[in-house]
């Protein structure tokens, strides 16, 4: 019996590369949306860019909760120190190098907000912003969440954590409803209290998986249910008028339903034993590109600018598919960044190892 429990624990903690492929899907949704924005070949007509960001949020909540709970030692200062150092090593180097370069060439508006991860608040207060750095808002949300959530989770006794997550979820839903009624003229979705429920549904899914609740239902079935709920949500997305929609259920359709569907899909993808699903999502080229998806997300708007510069200096590029050229530039840039910079910095993580080192979401 002890051996079986040990095997079950190992299975729940093991790293699974299928989530990297889901990251790739998420970043490609964002990429295609921004291709329309920057290249103006389809305007903002592609409706699934937001879904890509939502997937990233749910994945972050899922993995972060598993990391924190599985590696808790009982020493709050030590656990927080390890978590924050490892998070900084993963997120800060590429981000701060990029915004520092942008600052040097005079292309970084609101640098104080960028360097302090408060850009999302600035955009909200200014009622919007356009440009190559607008996507940084989601990175600000994640960093704000990383700053607050670990302390709240680890201070809560294990038996009460599901209640903590439930309370935070309800609070986020209330914030969402309030914002939809009072700030429809602003991008309120950029605020942590509003979009935080995507992270929190991921947290709840991660908590459930680590407790073994997820393996009580077929992972493939959870994926199917998640896809069905997401299809229903997308139907509402395509048939509503955006932030100005006055329907009282708009906030629920656009956020809670989508977040729940993604969380079920992520949990199902982790638990599934379906050979076909695993063959697709564990396909090594997809998983590798998913591993460098952080770089793809960071750099891709600038790849569109590079394409437009190439068109200006070399008219031949005007005959090429701009999205494809930008995609190639982004992939090459991201791989080089990973191979020669990010991965080398990440080696420093070895000095701040978790109890379950190499078992929980490598690269996260």
C-alpha positions in Angstrom: 0.0 0.0 0.0 2.8 2.4 0.8 4.5 1.7 -2.5 1.3 2.4 -4.3 0.9 5.7 -2.5 4.4 6.6 -3.4 3.8 5.7 -7.0 0.6 7.8 -7.1 2.5 10.8 -5.6 5.3 10.5 -8.1 2.7 10.4 -10.9 1.0 13.5 -9.7 4.3 15.4 -9.4 5.9 14.3 -12.6 6.6 16.9 -15.3 4.4 16.5 -18.4 5.5 18.2 -21.6 1.9 18.3 -23.1 1.4 21.6 -21.2 4.3 23.1 -23.3 2.3 22.3 -26.4 -0.7 24.0 -24.9 1.5 27.0 -24.3 2.4 27.0 -28.0 -1.3 27.0 -28.9 -1.9 29.9 -26.6 0.9 32.0 -27.9 -0.1 31.3 -31.6 -3.6 32.6 -30.8 -2.0 35.8 -29.5 0.4 36.0 -32.4 -2.3 35.6 -35.1 -4.4 38.3 -33.4 -1.6 40.7 -33.3 -0.7 39.9 -36.9 -4.1 41.4 -37.8 -3.5 44.4 -35.7 0.0 45.3 -36.9 -0.2 44.2 -40.5 -3.8 45.3 -40.9 -4.8 42.3 -43.0 -7.7 41.3 -40.9 -8.0 44.2 -38.4 -9.2 42.9 -35.0 -11.5 40.4 -36.6 -9.7 37.3 -35.2 -11.6 36.8 -32.0 -9.4 34.3 -30.1 -6.3 36.4 -29.1 -7.7 36.9 -25.6 -8.2 33.2 -25.3 -4.5 32.7 -25.7 -3.7 35.0 -22.7 -6.4 33.3 -20.7 -4.8 29.9 -21.3 -1.5 31.3 -20.1 -3.1 32.6 -16.9 -4.8 29.3 -16.1 -1.6 27.4 -16.8 0.3 29.7 -14.5 -2.1 29.2 -11.6 -2.1 25.5 -12.1 1.6 25.1 -12.1 2.4 27.6 -9.4 0.0 26.0 -7.0 1.5 22.6 -7.6 5.0 24.0 -7.1 4.1 25.8 -3.9 2.1 23.0 -2.3 4.4 20.1 -3.3 7.5 21.8 -2.1 6.3 23.3 1.2 8.9 22.6 3.9 7.2 24.3 6.8 9.5 27.3 6.8 7.6 30.2 5.3 10.6 32.4 4.8 12.6 29.6 3.1 9.8 28.5 0.9 9.0 32.1 -0.3 12.7 32.8 -0.8 13.1 29.8 -3.0 10.0 30.5 -5.0 10.7 34.1 -5.6 14.3 33.6 -6.6 13.4 30.9 -9.1 10.5 33.0 -10.5 12.9 36.0 -10.9 15.4 33.9 -12.7 12.8 32.7 -15.1 10.9 35.9 -15.8 13.2 38.9 -15.2 16.3 38.5 -17.4 14.6 38.5 -20.8 12.0 41.0 -19.8 14.4 43.5 -18.2 16.9 43.2 -21.0 14.2 43.9 -23.6 12.7 46.9 -21.9 16.2 48.3 -21.1 17.1 48.1 -24.8 13.8 49.8 -25.7 14.5 52.5 -23.1 18.0 53.1 -24.7 16.5 53.6 -28.1 13.7 55.8 -26.8 10.9 53.3 -27.5 9.7 52.7 -24.0 6.8 54.9 -22.9 6.0 55.0 -19.2 9.3 53.3 -18.1 8.5 53.7 -14.4 5.4 51.5 -14.9 7.2 49.0 -17.1 10.1 48.5 -14.6 7.7 48.1 -11.7 5.2 45.8 -13.4 2.4 48.4 -13.1 1.8 49.0 -16.8 -1.6 47.4 -16.7 -2.7 49.9 -14.2 -1.4 52.8 -16.3 -3.3 51.5 -19.4 -6.5 51.2 -17.3 -6.2 54.7 -16.0 -5.5 56.1 -19.5 -8.5 54.2 -21.0 -6.3 52.2 -23.3 -3.0 52.1 -25.2 -1.8 50.8 -28.5 1.8 49.9 -29.6 4.4 47.2 -29.6 4.5 47.0 -25.8 0.7 46.7 -25.0 1.0 43.0 -24.5 3.2 43.6 -21.4 0.0 44.2 -19.4 -0.4 40.4 -19.0 3.1 40.0 -17.6 2.3 42.7 -15.1 -0.8 40.8 -14.0 1.2 37.6 -13.5 3.9 39.3 -11.5 1.4 41.0 -9.3 -0.2 37.6 -8.7 3.1 36.0 -8.0 3.8 38.6 -5.4 0.6 38.2 -3.5 -0.6 34.6 -4.0 2.2 32.5 -2.5 2.1 34.3 0.8 -1.7 33.9 1.1 -1.6 30.2 0.1 1.3 29.2 2.3 -0.1 31.1 5.3 -3.4 29.1 5.0 -3.5 25.6 6.5 -3.7 22.9 3.9 -7.2 21.8 4.9 -8.6 25.4 4.4 -6.9 26.1 1.0 -9.8 25.1 -1.1 -11.9 27.6 0.9 -9.3 30.3 0.4 -9.4 29.7 -3.4 -13.2 29.7 -3.4 -13.4 32.9 -1.5 -10.8 34.6 -3.9 -12.7 33.3 -6.9 -16.0 34.7 -5.7 -14.2 38.0 -4.9 -12.8 38.1 -8.4 -16.3 37.4 -9.9 -17.7 40.3 -7.9 -14.9 42.6 -9.0 -15.6 41.5 -12.6 -19.3 42.3 -12.3 -18.6 45.6 -10.6 -16.0 46.6 -13.3 -18.3 45.6 -16.2 -21.0 48.0 -14.7 -18.8 50.9 -13.8 -15.7 50.9 -16.1 -17.1 49.7 -19.5 -15.1 52.5 -21.2 -11.8 51.2 -19.9 -9.9 47.9 -20.4 -10.8 46.6 -17.0 -9.8 43.1 -18.0 -6.2 44.2 -17.4 -6.7 44.5 -13.7 -5.6 41.6 -11.4 -8.9 41.5 -9.4 -10.8 41.0 -12.6 -8.7 38.7 -14.8 -7.3 37.0 -11.6 -10.0 34.5 -11.8 -8.3 32.8 -14.7 -5.3 32.3 -12.5 -7.4 31.2 -9.6 -9.3 28.6 -11.6 -5.9 27.3 -12.6 -4.9 27.3 -8.9 -8.0 25.3 -8.0 -7.3 22.8 -10.7 -3.7 22.5 -9.6 -4.8 22.0 -6.0 -7.3 19.4 -7.1 -4.8 17.5 -9.1 -2.2 17.5 -6.4 -4.8 16.1 -4.0 -5.6 13.3 -6.5 -9.1 14.5 -7.2 -8.5 14.8 -10.9 -7.8 11.1 -11.4 -11.3 10.2 -10.2 -12.6 11.3 -13.7 -11.2 10.5 -17.1 -8.8 13.1 -18.2 -10.0 12.9 -21.7 -13.6 13.4 -20.5 -12.5 16.6 -18.6 -10.9 17.8 -21.8 -14.1 17.3 -23.8 -16.2 19.0 -21.2 -13.7 21.9 -21.2 -13.9 22.2 -25.0 -17.7 22.1 -25.0 -17.9 24.9 -22.4 -15.3 26.9 -24.3 -17.4 26.5 -27.5 -20.4 27.9 -25.7 -18.3 30.7 -24.4 -17.0 31.6 -27.8 -20.5 31.6 -29.2 -21.3 34.4 -26.6 -18.1 36.2 -27.6 -19.1 36.2 -31.2 -22.6 37.4 -30.6 -22.1 40.2 -28.0 -20.9 43.7 -28.5 -17.8 43.8 -26.3 -17.3 45.8 -23.1 -20.4 47.9 -23.7 -22.7 44.9 -23.6 -25.4 45.6 -21.0 -26.5 42.0 -20.4 -26.1 41.1 -16.7 -24.5 37.8 -17.6 -21.9 39.2 -19.9 -19.2 39.2 -17.2 -20.0 35.6 -16.5 -19.9 34.6 -20.1 -16.7 36.3 -20.9 -14.7 35.3 -17.9 -16.0 32.7 -15.5 -17.2 30.3 -18.2 -14.0 30.6 -20.2 -11.8 30.3 -17.1 -13.7 27.2 -15.9 -13.5 25.6 -19.3 -9.7 26.1 -19.6 -9.1 24.9 -16.1 -11.0 21.6 -16.9 -9.1 21.2 -20.1 -5.7 21.8 -18.4 -6.5 19.3 -15.6 -7.8 16.8 -18.2 -4.7 17.3 -20.3 -2.5 16.5 -17.3 -4.5 13.4 -16.3 -5.3 12.0 -19.7 -4.0 8.6 -20.8 -5.3 8.8 -24.3 -2.6 7.8 -26.7 -3.7 10.0 -29.6 -3.9 13.1 -27.4 -0.5 12.4 -25.8 1.0 11.7 -29.2 -0.1 15.1 -30.5 0.6 17.1 -27.3 4.0 15.4 -26.6 5.2 15.9 -30.2 8.7 17.1 -29.5 8.9 20.1 -32.0 5.6 21.4 -30.5 6.8 20.9 -27.0 10.1 22.6 -27.7 8.4 25.7 -29.2 6.1 25.7 -26.2 9.1 25.8 -23.9 10.3 29.0 -25.7 6.8 30.5 -25.7 7.8 33.1 -23.2 10.2 34.5 -25.7 7.7 34.2 -28.5 5.2 36.2 -26.4 7.8 38.9 -25.5 9.3 39.5 -28.9 6.6 38.9 -31.5 5.2 42.4 -31.8 8.7 43.7 -32.6 9.0 41.0 -35.3 6.1 42.7 -37.2 8.0 46.0 -36.9 11.1 44.3 -38.3 9.0 43.0 -41.3 7.7 46.5 -42.0 11.3 47.8 -41.9 12.4 45.1 -44.3 9.6 46.1 -46.7 10.8 49.7 -46.5 14.4 49.0 -47.3 13.8 45.9 -49.5 10.6 46.2 -51.5 10.8 42.5 -52.4 9.5 41.7 -48.9 6.2 43.3 -49.8 5.4 40.3 -52.0 5.9 37.9 -49.1 3.4 36.9 -46.5 4.1 39.3 -43.6 2.7 37.1 -40.9 4.9 34.2 -42.0 8.0 36.4 -42.2 7.3 37.8 -38.7 6.7 34.3 -37.4 10.1 33.1 -38.7 11.8 36.1 -37.2 10.0 35.6 -33.9 10.9 31.9 -33.7 14.5 32.4 -34.5 14.8 35.3 -32.0 13.1 33.2 -29.3 15.2 30.1 -29.9 18.4 32.2 -29.8 17.3 33.9 -26.7 16.5 30.6 -25.0 19.6 28.8 -26.1 22.2 31.5 -25.4 20.6 33.6 -22.7 17.5 32.3 -20.8 18.5 28.7 -20.4 22.0 29.7 -19.1 20.5 32.0 -16.5 18.1 29.2 -15.5 21.1 27.1 -14.5 21.3 29.3 -11.5 18.2 27.6 -10.3 20.3 24.6 -9.3 21.5 26.7 -6.3 17.9 27.1 -5.1 16.5 23.7 -5.6 13.1 22.5 -4.5 12.5 19.3 -2.6 11.1 17.8 -5.8 13.7 19.3 -8.1 13.1 18.3 -11.8 9.7 17.1 -11.0 7.4 20.1 -11.4 7.1 22.0 -14.7 10.6 22.5 -15.9 11.1 25.9 -17.3 8.2 27.3 -15.3 
